[in-house]
């Protein structure tokens, strides 16, 4: 995205006026959440990569710092000194326009840099960002605010990924350790299901109004929706359990061909993180293994389920 494009987008989202008042504190707040999420981890947990689709927690912490270093600090400060030149390669994810990257399936093999070095890297980037935001020329504020806001939303995405990846990384351990032992169980009451008849027609979708959006959320455009029925709530664990008990995983007529192939290839018989103990079902959570709550929405299923 060009500087002109980013400034125009920034003006349309009313971000520019808040830079000198709130952006530095928002930066500190978002960055601190990533480290708060990581606090319960043991040093050994930072290295885990259970499957190709997950990343080690320490890689996430480094990558979001790499983003600010690459797209903010290096962009605005021509004299900026990289924390370490190898980090440009190690912590790039898929940004081919800025160089090559370490293969994703091998992120779990990076014992070095250490966890301590990754936190040193974060502190270095944070200090450089504070200086940049404090001393940036007024002519740069709009572009700077846009790039910092983009980086913060990017880091918040990785905070979600951190929790997802931590959960899977720990779930492959046969003793099923809890990420945190103090997480309360969420009460859930399922209302009677009701199907709403909805007329089709031309509708609009995509970002509209003020506030941040990623480029793939624009432009707002029209789509054709057919007549349909929509439930007033999500499918519950109990309802999905009835599907399982009714032989849903043994009936190819209930699945698209690709889904049925995956069932047989990967042995799917229930959602990820469900475990049967005798006649009872248990579910692995970030708080450890717990009795399956029948009223909670079913989750951790594939596209085909």
C-alpha positions as CSV (number, residue, x, y, z in Angstrom):
1,X,0.0,0.0,0.0
2,X,1.4,3.4,-0.9
3,X,1.8,6.3,1.5
4,X,-1.0,8.2,-0.3
5,X,-3.4,5.2,-0.1
6,X,-2.7,4.7,3.6
7,X,-3.3,8.4,4.4
8,X,-6.5,8.4,2.5
9,X,-7.7,5.3,4.3
10,X,-6.6,6.8,7.6
11,X,-8.6,9.9,7.0
12,X,-11.7,7.9,6.2
13,X,-11.4,6.0,9.5
14,X,-10.7,9.0,11.8
15,X,-7.5,7.5,13.2
16,X,-5.1,10.4,12.4
17,X,-6.5,12.8,15.1
18,X,-5.9,10.3,17.9
19,X,-2.2,9.7,17.3
20,X,-0.6,12.2,19.6
21,X,-3.2,11.6,22.4
22,X,-3.9,7.9,22.5
23,X,-1.7,5.9,20.2
24,X,1.3,5.4,22.4
25,X,-0.8,4.2,25.3
26,X,-2.7,1.9,23.0
27,X,0.6,0.5,21.8
28,X,1.7,-0.2,25.3
29,X,-1.6,-1.9,26.2
30,X,-1.7,-4.2,23.2
31,X,1.9,-5.2,23.5
32,X,1.5,-6.0,27.2
33,X,-1.4,-8.4,26.5
34,X,0.9,-10.7,24.4
35,X,3.3,-11.0,27.3
36,X,0.4,-11.5,29.8
37,X,-0.9,-14.4,27.7
38,X,2.6,-15.9,27.8
39,X,3.1,-15.6,31.6
40,X,1.7,-19.0,32.6
41,X,4.1,-20.8,30.2
42,X,7.1,-22.7,31.4
43,X,10.3,-22.0,29.4
44,X,9.9,-25.4,27.7
45,X,6.4,-24.5,26.5
46,X,7.7,-21.6,24.4
47,X,9.5,-24.0,22.0
48,X,6.6,-26.3,21.2
49,X,5.2,-26.7,17.7
50,X,2.8,-29.7,17.8
51,X,1.7,-29.6,14.1
52,X,2.6,-27.6,11.0
53,X,-0.5,-25.4,11.5
54,X,0.7,-24.1,15.0
55,X,3.8,-22.0,15.8
56,X,5.9,-21.9,19.0
57,X,4.8,-19.2,21.4
58,X,8.2,-17.6,21.3
59,X,8.0,-17.3,17.5
60,X,4.7,-15.4,17.8
61,X,6.2,-13.0,20.3
62,X,9.2,-12.4,18.0
63,X,7.2,-12.1,14.7
64,X,4.9,-9.3,15.9
65,X,8.0,-7.4,17.0
66,X,9.5,-8.1,13.6
67,X,6.4,-6.5,12.0
68,X,7.0,-3.2,13.8
69,X,10.7,-3.3,13.1
70,X,10.2,-4.1,9.4
71,X,7.1,-2.0,8.5
72,X,7.4,0.9,11.0
73,X,10.8,1.5,12.4
74,X,12.8,0.7,9.3
75,X,10.4,2.6,7.2
76,X,10.5,5.9,9.1
77,X,14.0,5.8,10.3
78,X,16.6,5.4,7.6
79,X,19.3,5.2,10.3
80,X,17.5,2.5,12.2
81,X,19.7,-0.3,13.5
82,X,18.2,-3.8,13.4
83,X,18.3,-5.7,16.6
84,X,19.8,-8.7,14.8
85,X,20.1,-9.1,11.0
86,X,19.2,-12.8,11.2
87,X,15.8,-12.0,12.7
88,X,14.6,-10.6,9.4
89,X,14.8,-14.1,8.0
90,X,13.8,-16.1,11.1
91,X,10.6,-14.2,12.0
92,X,9.2,-13.3,8.6
93,X,6.0,-15.3,8.0
94,X,4.9,-15.0,4.4
95,X,5.8,-11.4,3.4
96,X,7.7,-12.3,0.2
97,X,8.2,-8.7,-0.8
98,X,10.6,-8.1,2.1
99,X,12.6,-11.2,1.7
100,X,12.8,-15.0,2.3
101,X,11.7,-16.7,5.5
102,X,12.4,-19.7,7.6
103,X,10.1,-22.6,6.6
104,X,7.0,-22.7,8.8
105,X,7.2,-26.5,9.5
106,X,10.6,-25.9,11.1
107,X,9.8,-23.1,13.5
108,X,9.8,-25.6,16.4
109,X,13.5,-26.4,15.7
110,X,14.7,-22.9,16.6
111,X,16.1,-23.4,20.1
112,X,18.1,-20.3,19.5
113,X,17.4,-17.4,19.8
114,X,16.4,-18.3,23.4
115,X,13.2,-17.1,25.1
116,X,15.2,-14.6,27.1
117,X,16.7,-13.2,23.8
118,X,13.2,-12.9,22.3
119,X,12.0,-10.8,25.3
120,X,15.2,-8.7,24.9
121,X,14.2,-8.2,21.3
122,X,10.7,-7.1,22.3
123,X,12.1,-4.6,24.8
124,X,14.4,-3.2,22.2
125,X,11.6,-2.7,19.6
126,X,9.3,-1.2,22.2
127,X,11.9,1.4,23.3
128,X,12.6,2.3,19.6
129,X,8.9,2.6,19.0
130,X,8.5,4.9,22.0
131,X,11.2,7.2,20.7
132,X,9.7,7.2,17.2
133,X,6.2,8.1,18.4
134,X,7.6,10.8,20.7
135,X,9.8,12.5,18.2
136,X,8.0,11.8,14.8
137,X,7.7,14.8,12.6
138,X,4.1,16.1,12.3
139,X,4.1,15.5,8.6
140,X,4.5,11.8,9.3
141,X,1.8,11.4,11.9
142,X,-1.0,10.2,9.6
143,X,1.1,7.5,7.9
144,X,2.7,6.6,11.2
145,X,-0.6,6.3,13.0
146,X,-1.9,4.1,10.2
147,X,1.1,1.7,10.3
148,X,1.1,1.5,14.1
149,X,-2.6,0.8,14.1
150,X,-2.1,-1.9,11.5
151,X,0.7,-3.4,13.6
152,X,-1.5,-3.4,16.7
153,X,-4.4,-5.2,15.0
154,X,-1.9,-7.6,13.5
155,X,-0.5,-8.3,17.0
156,X,-4.1,-8.8,18.4
157,X,-4.6,-11.5,15.7
158,X,-1.5,-13.3,16.9
159,X,-2.8,-13.1,20.5
160,X,-5.7,-15.2,19.4
161,X,-3.3,-17.5,17.6
162,X,-1.2,-17.7,20.7
163,X,-4.0,-19.1,22.7
164,X,-5.1,-21.5,19.9
165,X,-1.5,-22.8,19.4
166,X,-0.8,-23.1,23.1
167,X,-3.9,-25.2,23.5
168,X,-3.0,-27.6,20.7
169,X,0.7,-27.7,21.7
170,X,-0.3,-28.8,25.3
171,X,-3.1,-31.1,24.1
172,X,-0.6,-33.6,22.5
173,X,0.9,-34.3,25.9
174,X,-0.7,-37.5,27.3
175,X,-1.1,-36.0,30.8
176,X,-3.1,-33.1,29.2
177,X,-1.7,-30.3,31.3
178,X,-3.7,-27.1,31.9
179,X,-2.4,-23.8,30.5
180,X,-3.9,-22.2,33.6
181,X,-5.5,-23.9,36.5
182,X,-7.5,-20.8,37.6
183,X,-9.8,-20.5,34.6
184,X,-13.5,-20.8,35.7
185,X,-15.9,-23.0,33.8
186,X,-18.2,-21.0,31.6
187,X,-21.9,-21.5,32.4
188,X,-24.1,-22.1,29.4
189,X,-27.8,-22.4,28.9
190,X,-29.2,-23.3,25.5
191,X,-32.6,-21.8,24.6
192,X,-35.0,-23.9,22.6
193,X,-33.9,-23.9,18.9
194,X,-36.1,-21.8,16.6
195,X,-35.7,-21.6,12.8
196,X,-36.2,-18.2,11.3
197,X,-37.4,-18.0,7.7
198,X,-35.5,-15.3,5.9
199,X,-36.1,-13.8,2.5
200,X,-33.3,-13.6,0.0
201,X,-32.3,-10.6,-2.1
202,X,-29.4,-8.2,-2.7
203,X,-27.5,-7.4,0.5
204,X,-24.3,-5.5,1.2
205,X,-21.2,-6.9,2.9
206,X,-17.8,-5.6,3.8
207,X,-16.4,-2.9,6.1
208,X,-18.4,0.3,6.4
209,X,-18.2,3.3,8.7
210,X,-15.3,4.5,10.9
211,X,-12.7,2.4,12.6
212,X,-9.9,0.1,11.5
213,X,-10.4,-2.6,8.8
214,X,-8.0,-4.9,7.0
215,X,-7.8,-4.5,3.2
216,X,-9.5,-7.8,2.7
217,X,-12.6,-6.4,4.4
218,X,-13.1,-3.9,1.7
219,X,-14.6,-2.7,-0.6
220,X,-18.1,-3.0,0.6
221,X,-20.1,-4.7,-2.2
222,X,-23.4,-6.3,-3.0
223,X,-24.1,-10.0,-2.8
224,X,-27.1,-12.1,-3.7
225,X,-28.6,-14.1,-0.9
226,X,-31.2,-16.9,-1.5
227,X,-34.2,-17.6,0.7
228,X,-33.0,-19.5,3.7
229,X,-33.7,-20.6,7.3
230,X,-31.3,-19.6,10.1
231,X,-31.4,-21.0,13.6
232,X,-31.6,-18.5,16.5
233,X,-28.6,-20.0,18.2
234,X,-25.5,-22.2,17.6
235,X,-25.5,-26.0,17.6
236,X,-24.8,-27.3,21.1
237,X,-22.4,-30.1,22.2
238,X,-25.5,-32.2,23.1
239,X,-27.0,-31.8,19.7
240,X,-23.7,-32.7,18.0
241,X,-23.3,-35.7,20.3
242,X,-26.7,-36.9,19.1
243,X,-25.3,-36.7,15.6
244,X,-22.3,-38.9,16.6
245,X,-24.5,-41.4,18.4
246,X,-26.7,-41.6,15.4
247,X,-23.7,-42.8,13.3
248,X,-23.0,-39.5,11.6
249,X,-19.4,-40.4,11.0
250,X,-20.3,-43.7,9.4
251,X,-22.7,-42.4,6.8
252,X,-21.0,-41.0,3.6
253,X,-24.3,-39.5,2.4
254,X,-24.0,-36.9,5.1
255,X,-20.6,-35.6,3.9
256,X,-19.1,-34.0,0.9
257,X,-16.7,-36.3,-0.9
258,X,-13.6,-34.4,0.3
259,X,-14.9,-34.5,3.9
260,X,-15.6,-38.2,3.7
261,X,-12.1,-38.8,2.4
262,X,-10.6,-36.9,5.4
263,X,-12.7,-38.9,7.8
264,X,-11.2,-42.1,6.5
265,X,-7.7,-40.7,6.2
266,X,-7.5,-39.0,9.6
267,X,-9.9,-41.2,11.6
268,X,-12.3,-38.4,12.6
269,X,-15.0,-39.6,15.0
270,X,-15.7,-36.5,17.1
271,X,-14.6,-32.8,17.4
272,X,-11.0,-32.0,18.3
273,X,-10.3,-32.1,22.1
274,X,-13.2,-34.4,22.9
275,X,-12.3,-37.6,24.8
276,X,-14.6,-40.5,25.8
277,X,-14.0,-41.9,29.3
278,X,-16.2,-44.9,29.7
279,X,-19.7,-43.7,28.8
280,X,-18.9,-40.1,29.5
281,X,-17.4,-37.4,27.3
282,X,-14.7,-35.0,28.4
283,X,-13.2,-32.0,26.7
284,X,-9.7,-30.6,26.9
285,X,-9.7,-26.9,27.5
286,X,-7.1,-24.2,28.4
287,X,-8.1,-24.9,32.0
288,X,-7.4,-28.6,31.6
289,X,-9.7,-31.6,30.9
290,X,-13.3,-31.0,32.0
291,X,-16.7,-32.7,31.7
292,X,-18.3,-31.9,28.3
293,X,-20.8,-29.1,28.9
294,X,-23.9,-30.2,26.8
295,X,-25.2,-26.6,26.5
296,X,-22.1,-25.0,25.1
297,X,-21.8,-24.4,21.4
298,X,-19.8,-27.1,19.7
299,X,-16.4,-26.0,18.4
300,X,-13.1,-27.2,17.0
301,X,-14.7,-28.8,14.0
302,X,-13.5,-28.8,10.4
303,X,-15.1,-27.0,7.5
304,X,-16.9,-30.2,6.5
305,X,-18.6,-30.8,9.8
